[in-house]
Amino acid sequence: MVGRFLRLEGCFESSPVVRIGEYAYFVNPISDGVPHMDPDLLEEVVEGLIGISEEEFDMILAPEAMGIPLATGVSLRSGIPFSVIRKRQYGLPGEINVDQRTGYSKSSMFINGLSPGDRVMIVDDVVSTGGTLRSIVDTLVSNGITVSCVSVVFDKSDDIDAIGRSLGVPLRALIRVAVLDGRPVVIRRC
């Protein structure tokens, strides 16, 4: 597996790091859309996400914003439709409201186009604490929807396996990353 994601690793390791308060934040095409996203990089990432998603699912879900290009690519490659978890409410019949609460904020996200019994895969750019994923997974499960798996590009968490276990869902990432001494570093190839 070493060297499997050469473009992704190189792109990550060359990411600029900016400070937002006390937080060192990497700026990357996959997680931010900045700078431009190279089509070969996107293709490598999409192939990787499909490769780590072994479970059966009927729909791909992607939180806006950076999950959208990932879900689009996975959908085109797999032939499975996708839906966006939006920050805007449309009020459509069957719309699912996801309440997200953290220690410092409260927000809502909205999911359309699902029915009880559907099996979904969630794709996203980064997992850190798993808080947003917990809100989404808990809401989907309480609405009779099976979350088959979650696949992300970057794992910034302390323990992705523990987050997956706590969610009760297979959670996989392409690479584990960190910002150390102001530099982006690939910790592990997943």
PEFENTA-V655108 format. One record per helix or strand of 2 or more residues. SS is the DSSP state (a for helix, b for strand). FROM is the first residue (numbers start at 1). LEN is the number of residues. If there is no record, write none. Layout:
[[SS	FROM	LEN] [SS	FROM	LEN]]
//
This chain:
[[a	6	8] [b	16	5] [b	23	5] [a	29	4] [a	39	13] [b	59	5] [a	67	12] [b	82	5] [b	96	6] [b	106	6] [b	119	9] [a	131	12] [b	146	10] [a	160	8] [b	170	11] [b	183	7]]
//
